Structure formats: structure tokens, C-alpha cells
């Protein structure tokens, strides 16, 4: 290790030691251990209850709802809101009128209470069973694999006004906590003060520390000793709320650097009151702006139908969709979706090559412009299943589509059916 590298490592070591000696960091450790102890308690209570929850779900399920996308716990119905605000590339997804290859299926009882959530990635993954302890604590437990090991646990608590008090989500391996995400809320007027913690230190009988580097030993410069840290990451966020509890803006800073304050506006419709988005999929227009957005969407629909014409070749239809997306006049927070797979949406199983352009409106909801190119299932396409979202770059999106396995295999194929439509979600 050269002299400059040694100096930088020593400075990093001193900074870590100084930070971990602060009272604020000690409070993070205290909250983290409290959360981990809660996860351990739930594990001991429910680790052998998989069959009980399966039987209960089968007995009580009355109806389902669906969501597309989402890469955080429980997708659009995640009780916590911090990951969608502060974690890069974290997405809640959106409600959908039908099941999709990559998303969630939510199960409800006759009283319209959420009782389970299935993640889907081409096929249904492991199920999270959801129940209440009293009227203020919601718990989720997920059993994984053939052995039905309890590997994910979540808890959300609410105050008497129905506002989120805390959110805890943890993953476990062989009964030991491997990660924990914690949110704690305190309310004053129209503000919510939130402590957000992400702890990646595995529970271990050997060590609960994380090696962040090495420094030379004082007695022998040719030997090095590891630097260990608890590796607890904390942030302090202030949410500014309207009269309904919806987040209008927020400020954030890390626990380590409290003076580096940032201010942002949330991308998603988030509220501290109960579930974070309405279960309804109805589209409501109550403003002049929303009506104008609907008119613009219809203009894009007309353009796509004109571009597509009577084309049947996949590459020509994909090109028509791309040309439509190049038109000026779109919204700033648009999203593009590419999805493929075999679905039975029309009464017969068909292979879908779907491109979607999603437009937000001023109501916090969406309109989606769909191009569904359908083929009869066969040996070539039966194992093809892809899903890709892009929010930042049209170029990146269409580059991904053109290089995808599905497009390369089917681009010269003639579609069995083509459907172009505008959907309100």
C-alpha cells in the first residue's frame, strides 16, 4: 500500500470511529437492535406456521387485484414510503386491471382486507401472508422455497389517527436476520419527522461487524489489520403533508452529514395515512389540466394507429411505436414498459409482445398507451418472458428492446393479432 493510500485509509478509519461515537449513531444502533429483536420474535412465533397460513388464505380469499412493476417489498402496497423516496431506482409500480408477468397479485377477503401478496416474475413466486394484530399493527410473513422457510417479515404500525408510526422489513437466513429496513415517524402539525435506517449486517454468532478496509499495524508496517464498522446507514427526513396526509415535498440528510440538506418533490403519490395508494383503478378527471392530458394521450393514440396502419411484421410495429414516442408534447415523468410472455387475456392463450407508454396526470394516476402484438404460442416463443421499465431515456429503452432475445427471434414474424388502445388505470 503506498503512502497516499495509507493516509486515506487512516483518515477513513478515524472518520468512522468519530461518527460511531456520536449520540445520534448510538440511537440508530438502539433502534436497529430493537427492530431486529422484533423480527426474531416474529420468526420464533411463526416459523412453523406455513401450512396454517396456506389453509387460511385458501379459505378466506374472496377477490384479487393486480399491479405491474415494482421492485420494493409488496410493490405498490408497500406500507413504508422511504425506499420510494430516498433509494435509487426503487419503484413502487402501479395498479393494473389484469395480471402481468412482472408484478404483484393481491388477495383480499370478503371485507376487502388485504390478506396475501404474490410477486410474479413470469410465474408466481413465494407468497407473503398478511394479518393484523389488533387494530394498529399489520404483519407480513413470507415462506420461501420447497421447505417453506420463513425468510421475510414485515411490520407496520399506525397511530390512532391512522397515520404510519413505524415500518419494519427484514430478511432472514436460517433464522438469523441478514438485513433490516426501519422507518420511525413523529408528527408535528403538517410535518412528519422520519428516521430511516438500512442495516445490512448479518446476525452472526461470530461477529456483527462489517469489514470496510485495512490499515497498517503500528508494530509492523508490512502487516495490516481490518477496519470494522457496524455499517448502519441512517437518514433523517422531514415530510411536508397536505390536509389528507399526502406528501407534497420533503427534505433529507444523512445521519453522518446532517448539514448536507436536500429538498425534493416525490415522484409517486405517497401518504402517511394507511395504504399508500388507493385500491381503485378508476380514472378521475377533476381539472382542466387533466382533461388536456387526456386529449394529448388521444392524439398519441391516433398517431400510433396511423403509424402502425395494417402492418403485421413485429419490427415494423415496434418501429411505429418508437416513432410515436419521438413526437413532442409528452409529460416529464413518463414511463416506458416492455413486456413479453404467454397470457390468457382474451379467452385463449397467446404470446404477447407488449410496448406501453405511461403518462401521469395531476390526480396522481396514469394513462397507458398500449401496443399488443400477439402470436400463437409455439416452440420458439413459449419460454420467452421479459419485463423492462425505463423512466429516464427513450434511447436506452428502445436499445434494450431491439437487443432483447424476444425481438431478435420474432422481429420478422407476422402477428396473429395486433391491438392498439388507451387504458386508464
C-alpha positions in Angstrom: 0.0 0.0 0.0 1.5 3.3 -1.0 1.8 6.3 1.4 -1.2 8.2 -0.1 -3.4 5.1 0.1 -2.4 4.5 3.7 -3.2 8.1 4.6 -6.6 8.0 3.0 -7.4 4.7 4.8 -6.3 6.1 8.2 -8.5 9.2 7.6 -11.4 6.9 6.7 -10.8 4.9 9.9 -10.7 8.0 12.1 -13.8 9.3 10.5 -15.7 6.1 11.0 -14.6 5.9 14.7 -15.6 9.5 15.2 -19.0 9.0 13.7 -19.8 5.9 15.6 -19.0 7.7 18.8 -21.8 10.2 18.3 -25.1 10.0 20.3 -27.1 10.1 17.0 -25.4 7.0 15.7 -25.8 5.2 19.1 -29.5 6.0 18.8 -29.6 4.4 15.3 -27.9 1.3 16.8 -30.5 1.2 19.5 -33.4 1.4 17.1 -31.8 -1.2 14.8 -31.4 -3.8 17.6 -34.9 -3.1 18.7 -36.1 -3.8 15.1 -34.0 -6.9 14.8 -35.4 -8.2 18.1 -38.9 -7.8 16.8 -38.0 -9.7 13.6 -36.5 -12.5 15.7 -39.7 -12.7 17.9 -41.9 -13.0 14.8 -39.7 -15.7 13.4 -39.9 -17.8 16.6 -43.7 -17.3 16.7 -44.4 -18.2 13.0 -41.6 -20.2 11.5 -43.6 -23.4 11.5 -46.9 -21.9 10.6 -46.7 -22.1 6.8 -49.5 -24.6 6.4 -51.7 -22.7 8.8 -51.4 -19.5 6.6 -51.9 -21.5 3.4 -55.1 -23.0 4.7 -56.3 -19.7 5.9 -55.6 -18.0 2.6 -57.5 -20.7 0.7 -60.5 -20.4 3.0 -60.7 -16.6 3.1 -59.7 -15.3 -0.3 -62.7 -13.6 -2.0 -61.2 -11.5 -4.8 -57.9 -10.3 -6.3 -56.3 -7.1 -7.5 -53.2 -6.7 -9.7 -50.1 -4.4 -10.0 -47.4 -4.1 -12.6 -43.7 -3.5 -11.9 -42.4 -2.5 -8.5 -39.1 -3.7 -7.0 -39.6 -3.0 -3.4 -41.4 -5.0 -0.7 -45.1 -5.6 -1.6 -44.8 -3.3 -4.6 -47.5 -0.5 -4.8 -49.0 -1.6 -1.5 -45.7 -1.4 0.5 -46.7 0.2 3.8 -43.4 2.1 4.1 -42.6 5.1 1.9 -38.9 5.9 2.4 -37.4 3.5 -0.1 -39.5 5.0 -2.9 -38.3 8.5 -1.8 -34.6 8.0 -1.0 -33.3 4.8 -2.6 -32.0 5.0 -6.1 -34.1 3.0 -8.7 -36.6 1.9 -6.1 -40.0 1.7 -7.8 -43.5 1.0 -6.3 -45.1 0.0 -9.6 -48.7 0.7 -10.4 -52.1 -0.9 -10.2 -53.2 -2.8 -13.3 -56.6 -4.1 -14.5 -55.1 -7.5 -15.2 -52.3 -9.8 -14.0 -48.9 -9.2 -15.7 -45.7 -11.3 -16.0 -43.8 -9.0 -13.7 -45.7 -7.5 -10.8 -48.0 -8.5 -8.0 -51.3 -10.3 -7.4 -53.0 -9.2 -4.2 -55.6 -11.3 -2.4 -58.5 -9.9 -0.3 -61.2 -11.3 1.9 -64.9 -10.5 1.8 -64.4 -7.4 3.9 -61.8 -6.1 1.3 -58.9 -6.6 3.7 -55.5 -7.5 2.1 -54.6 -11.0 3.3 -51.8 -12.0 0.9 -49.5 -10.8 -1.8 -47.8 -12.8 -4.6 -44.8 -11.5 -6.5 -44.8 -12.6 -10.1 -41.8 -12.9 -12.4 -43.1 -14.9 -15.4 -44.6 -17.2 -12.8 -46.0 -16.8 -9.2 -43.2 -16.5 -6.7 -43.4 -17.0 -2.9 -46.5 -15.7 -1.1 -46.5 -13.1 1.7 -49.3 -13.7 4.2 -50.7 -10.5 5.8 -52.6 -10.2 9.0 -53.4 -7.7 11.8 -52.5 -7.8 15.5 -55.3 -5.7 17.0 -56.3 -2.7 15.0 -53.0 -0.9 14.7 -50.3 -3.5 13.8 -50.1 -5.1 10.4 -47.7 -8.1 9.9 -46.5 -9.9 6.8 -44.7 -13.2 6.7 -43.2 -14.9 3.6 -42.3 -18.6 3.4 -39.8 -19.4 0.7 -38.9 -22.5 -1.4 -39.9 -26.1 -1.2 -39.0 -26.2 2.5 -41.2 -23.2 3.2 -38.6 -21.4 5.2 -39.7 -18.1 6.8 -37.3 -15.7 5.1 -39.1 -12.3 5.1 -41.0 -10.5 7.8 -42.7 -7.0 7.7 -44.5 -5.0 10.4 -46.3 -1.7 10.0 -47.8 0.2 13.0 -50.4 3.0 12.9 -51.4 5.7 15.4 -55.0 6.4 16.5 -55.4 8.8 13.5 -54.5 6.0 11.1 -51.1 7.5 10.3 -48.0 5.4 9.8 -46.0 5.2 13.1 -43.3 2.7 12.1 -42.4 0.3 9.3 -40.0 -2.6 9.7 -38.9 -5.0 6.9 -36.3 -7.7 7.3 -34.9 -10.7 5.5 -33.6 -13.8 7.3 -31.4 -16.7 6.5 -31.6 -19.9 8.6 -33.4 -17.9 11.3 -30.8 -15.1 11.5 -31.6 -11.6 10.4 -29.5 -10.6 7.4 -31.0 -7.2 6.6 -33.4 -4.8 8.3 -35.1 -1.6 6.9 -36.6 0.6 9.6 -38.8 3.7 9.4 -39.9 5.7 12.5 -42.3 8.6 12.4 -43.0 11.6 14.7 -45.8 14.1 13.7 -45.9 17.8 14.4 -48.6 19.9 12.6 -48.3 19.3 8.9 -44.9 17.7 9.2 -43.7 14.2 9.8 -40.1 13.7 11.1 -38.8 10.3 10.0 -35.7 8.3 10.9 -34.8 5.9 8.1 -32.4 3.0 8.8 -30.9 0.4 6.5 -28.8 -2.2 8.2 -27.0 -4.8 6.1 -25.1 -6.5 8.9 -26.0 -10.2 9.2 -26.9 -11.7 12.6 -24.0 -13.9 13.4 -22.7 -15.9 16.4 -19.2 -14.8 15.4 -19.4 -11.1 14.6 -21.9 -8.4 13.9 -19.4 -6.2 12.2 -18.6 -5.3 8.6 -15.1 -5.0 7.3 -14.7 -1.7 5.4 -10.9 -1.8 4.8 -7.4 -2.3 6.3 -4.8 -0.1 7.9 -1.1 -0.9 8.7 -0.3 -2.3 12.1 1.7 0.0 14.2 4.2 -2.7 15.2 4.8 -3.9 11.6 4.1 -1.8 8.6 4.0 -4.9 6.4 1.1 -6.3 8.3 -2.5 -4.9 8.2 -5.4 -5.0 10.5 -9.0 -4.9 9.2 -11.3 -1.9 10.0 -14.7 -3.0 11.2 -17.9 -1.0 11.3 -21.5 -1.7 12.3 -22.5 -0.5 8.8 -25.8 1.0 9.8 -26.9 3.7 7.4 -29.3 6.3 8.6 -31.2 9.3 7.2 -33.4 12.0 8.7 -36.3 13.1 6.5 -38.9 15.7 7.1 -42.2 15.1 5.1 -44.4 18.1 4.3 -48.1 16.9 4.3 -51.3 18.3 3.0 -54.6 18.0 4.9 -55.1 14.5 3.6 -51.7 13.2 4.7 -50.2 13.2 1.2 -46.5 14.1 0.9 -46.1 17.3 -1.1 -42.3 17.7 -0.6 -39.6 16.5 1.7 -36.1 17.3 2.9 -33.4 14.7 3.7 -29.9 14.4 5.2 -27.8 11.5 6.3 -27.1 11.0 10.0 -23.4 11.2 9.3 -23.6 14.6 7.5 -26.6 16.4 8.9 -25.7 19.8 7.4 -25.9 18.5 3.8 -29.7 19.0 3.5 -31.5 18.3 0.2 -35.1 19.2 -0.8 -37.2 17.2 -3.2 -40.7 16.6 -4.6 -41.9 12.9 -4.5 -42.3 11.1 -7.9 -45.1 9.0 -6.5 -48.5 9.6 -4.8 -47.5 8.8 -1.2 -49.4 9.3 2.0 -48.8 8.6 5.7 -52.4 7.5 6.1 -52.9 3.8 5.8 -52.1 2.2 2.4 -50.1 4.4 0.1 -52.3 4.4 -2.9 -56.0 3.9 -3.5 -57.1 0.4 -4.5 -59.3 1.9 -7.2 -58.4 1.7 -10.8 -60.9 4.3 -11.9 -59.6 7.4 -13.7 -61.0 10.7 -12.4 -60.7 14.0 -14.1 -61.5 17.0 -12.0 -59.2 19.6 -13.5 -58.6 21.4 -16.8 -55.1 20.1 -16.8 -56.2 16.5 -16.5 -58.6 16.9 -19.4 -55.9 18.4 -21.5 -53.6 15.5 -20.7 -56.4 13.1 -21.8 -56.7 15.0 -25.1 -52.9 14.7 -25.6 -53.0 10.9 -25.0 -55.7 10.5 -27.6 -53.5 12.4 -30.1 -50.7 10.0 -29.4 -53.1 7.1 -29.8 -54.2 8.4 -33.2 -50.6 8.8 -34.2 -49.7 5.3 -33.3 -52.7 3.8 -35.2 -51.7 5.9 -38.2 -48.0 4.8 -38.0 -49.0 1.1 -37.5 -51.6 1.0 -40.3 -52.1 -2.5 -41.4 -48.6 -3.6 -40.6 -48.2 -7.1 -39.2 -44.4 -7.6 -39.0 -43.1 -7.2 -35.5 -40.2 -4.9 -36.4 -42.5 -2.6 -38.3 -44.9 -2.3 -35.4 -42.1 -1.7 -32.9 -40.8 1.0 -35.3 -44.2 2.6 -35.4 -44.3 2.7 -31.6 -40.9 4.2 -31.4 -41.8 6.9 -33.9 -44.9 7.8 -31.8 -42.7 8.2 -28.8 -40.4 10.6 -30.6 -43.3 13.0 -31.0 -43.1 16.2 -28.9 -45.6 17.1 -26.3 -45.1 14.3 -23.7 -45.0 14.7 -19.9 -41.8 14.9 -17.9 -42.5 11.8 -15.7 -43.4 9.4 -18.5 -42.5 5.7 -18.3 -42.0 3.1 -21.0 -42.7 -0.6 -20.4 -41.6 -3.6 -22.5 -43.2 -7.0 -21.6 -43.4 -10.4 -23.2 -45.0 -13.7 -22.3 -47.9 -16.1 -22.8 -51.2 -14.8 -21.3 -54.8 -15.7 -21.5 -56.4 -12.2 -21.5 -58.8 -12.8 -24.4 -60.1 -16.3 -23.7 -57.2 -18.1 -25.5 -53.5 -18.3 -24.6 -51.4 -16.0 -26.8 -47.8 -14.9 -26.8 -47.7 -11.1 -26.2 -45.1 -8.6 -27.3 -46.3 -5.5 -25.5 -45.0 -1.9 -25.5 -46.6 0.6 -23.2 -46.2 4.4 -22.9 -47.4 5.6 -19.5 -48.5 9.2 -18.8 -49.0 10.7 -15.3 -51.8 13.1 -14.6 -52.4 15.8 -12.0 -54.5 13.3 -10.0 -51.5 11.1 -9.2 -52.8 8.4 -11.6 -51.9 7.2 -15.0 -53.0 6.6 -18.6 -51.3 4.0 -20.7 -51.0 3.7 -24.4 -50.6 0.0 -25.4 -49.3 -1.8 -28.4 -50.0 -5.5 -28.0 -48.6 -7.7 -30.8 -49.9 -11.3 -30.4 -48.6 -14.6 -31.7 -49.8 -18.2 -31.4 -47.7 -20.0 -28.7 -45.1 -22.3 -30.3 -41.7 -23.9 -29.6 -39.9 -20.7 -30.4 -41.7 -18.3 -28.1 -43.1 -20.4 -25.3 -40.1 -19.9 -22.9 -39.7 -16.2 -23.7 -40.6 -13.9 -20.8 -39.2 -10.4 -20.3 -40.2 -7.2 -18.5 -38.3 -3.9 -18.6 -39.2 -0.4 -17.3 -37.4 2.8 -18.3 -38.1 6.2 -16.8 -35.1 8.2 -17.9 -34.1 7.6 -21.5 -36.1 6.7 -24.6 -32.8 5.7 -26.3 -31.9 3.3 -23.6 -35.4 1.8 -23.7 -35.6 1.1 -27.5 -31.9 0.0 -27.5 -32.9 -2.6 -24.9 -36.0 -3.7 -26.9 -34.0 -4.1 -30.2 -31.3 -6.2 -28.4 -33.8 -8.3 -26.5 -33.9 -12.1 -27.1 -37.6 -11.8 -28.0 -37.3 -9.1 -30.6 -34.3 -10.8 -32.2 -36.2 -14.1 -32.5 -39.5 -12.7 -33.7 -38.8 -9.4 -35.4 -39.6 -10.9 -38.9 -42.6 -12.9 -37.7 -46.2 -11.9 -38.8 -48.5 -11.2 -35.9 -51.7 -13.2 -35.3 -53.4 -10.2 -33.8 -52.5 -6.5 -33.2 -54.3 -4.4 -30.6 -53.7 -0.6 -30.0 -55.6 1.0 -27.2 -55.6 3.6 -24.4 -56.2 2.4 -20.9 -57.0 4.4 -17.8 -55.5 3.0 -14.5 
